[in-house]
Amino acid sequence: MAAAVFTVVIGIVSTLPPRGTPGVEIADLGEVVATIGHAVAYALLGLAFGMAVSAARLTRSRMIAIVIILGGYGALLEVLQDALGSRTFQASDVLANAIGAILGVLLAVALRRGGPTA
């Protein structure tokens, strides 16, 4: 359920116009903070998807599939932003999304295994 909610929220927020344009706005946070925001959002999304899959079924191939799907979703939203004319496509955002998804899935695996051991 959380994975579906995060997916919808990210889709909506990603298509809102940037600050300074008519309509609903999101803050213009600057490139560095925005990139970190992308990574964190997709880390949460990757974590939610990783936790949605049963521990026994969270295989390496499924983890890779989750990352590819979430990375594709992030890229699709970037293309959509450009097509809508509300924002422009940014490869750095696609990369941040993919890195976040990887980190989120890895966190899900670590949590399922009981976290890091010392």
Secondary structure, 3 states (H helix, E strand, C coil): CHHHHHHHHHHHHHHCCCCCCCCCCCCCCCHHHHHHHHHHHHHHHHHHHHHHCCHHHCCHHHHHHHHHHHHHHHHHHHHHHHHHCCCCCCHHHHHHHHHHHHHHHHHHHHHHCCCCCC
